Amino acid sequence: MTITWFQNALCLVEEGGELSARRLSIEIDGQTIRALHDPEAAPTPGCDVIDAAGLLAVPGLVNCHTHSPDNLARGTSPDLPLELWSLTSSAAREGRTSREIYVSTMLGAIEMMRSGTTSVLDHVKISPDIDLEALDAVASAWADSGLRVTIAPIVADRPIIETMPFDVDDLKDLDLSGYGARMPMPAAEQIAVVEAFHQKWHGTGEGRLKVAIGPSGPQRCSDDLLVRAGDFSERHATVLHTHVLETRLQREMGFRLNPRGMISHLGSLGLLNSRINLVHAIWLEEDDIERIAEAGATVVHNPVSNARLGSGFCPLPRLLAHGVRIGLGTDSAACNDGVNLLETVKWAAILHNLIDENEANWVGPQRALKLATSGGADVLGLHNAGRLAAGMAADMVFFRLASPAFSPLNDPVRQLVLSETGSAIERVLVNGREVVRNDRSMLVEEAGIWAEAAEFAERNRRDNQSALAATHLLEAPIRKMRTRYGINMHGGCSCH
Ligand SMILES: [Zn+2]
């Protein structure tokens, strides 16, 4: 096993619950950090010594929520709220070949590794039906990229017209035979596909690949499917990853499922436990936060996506004050429109300053960076990632200190979060293996992937016009529904 010794790096290590910068040498034995040494210590005989005096070593970032199929649709979605946005984005995912799915996954992997993400949760929607061959293409791309990934295939079994609080009168004159009326694949069959996928890929890639389960959202799934997904998560000890309460309309749907709302609905099905990832969690009821905290459930905060879609403010400071375990996510390249987690960390650090005048409640760079490293690792159940410490996986990012963001160097954590974009990255390691060096991924032929993506995008623009036209049948009923629930009537913000 090769031992590598990064001599005298400025390292961000957790001490007393805070990330602090310390001059240390990092000894890596194969896939693992063997030890952190005083910078004066002599390297282990025979190891590869790398002079790291000009580098800031940071635990690899953990992106807790993205959707790889959307990377091919980057830049195509107009400025619309979620329910209208999703009409466009879902059409763009229809009828992909395995190679398109592979390339779409790899586009995100390249962007993420080049901006310091080493672990990711990919919430994968295969359209129109979940399919093992398509999921294989996703897993192959992640395996080839060198990144650490948890793949949570999306399951859902309610037709779209049952997933929003439509008024039946608004739908009665529409011909929805091409869309929304198709019978979904039965719950048991969907779970069987995820079982087969789990059996094939979980634990592969030197342990880098994990398979979890990802109900799209409680309002998009029958209780039967949700319970089966919960059972899958328990049997395989994986996270159950689901969008929850992203918009006000989803809150309305929650009340249709349970008089006390969506979080209570999940609780009544036995799903509110330490394995669940509640993605977005914006429109919570007053007592939901206590309920989430008591259950040890986790929240994934996606501030850029929430702003892009006008969804609202996740009550991050209050969740933190209640001790809720939280990770950060970029969400997809169709609603962000990138997957650079450093940008998301900055938003998480400062966004809530806009709606809380008491600076004691502000999240700030220190807490935001912890959410993006050890916090995210905890949310995904990655107990060996997210920290620079002996015995942890060697997942780390080295930033050049001789760069705009760190010149002059006054506060490494503040400058990393508020100033750096990824342009100062010198190298990235995952499981001890170098995946990025000097603005280039080491295991992926980037230019070839980008050329293929350009070809696929051209074809999609040409071929998905009919799918787009079909989905836009629902535009008028959705606009009426939004008005009915008082959205877009006052022209103001909906932040509280
Ligand atoms: Zn999402």
Boltz pocket constraint, residues with backbone or C-beta under 6 A from the ligand:
constraints:
  - pocket:
      binder: B
      contacts: [[A, 65], [A, 66], [A, 67], [A, 123], [A, 243], [A, 279], [A, 331], [A, 332]]
      max_distance: 6.0
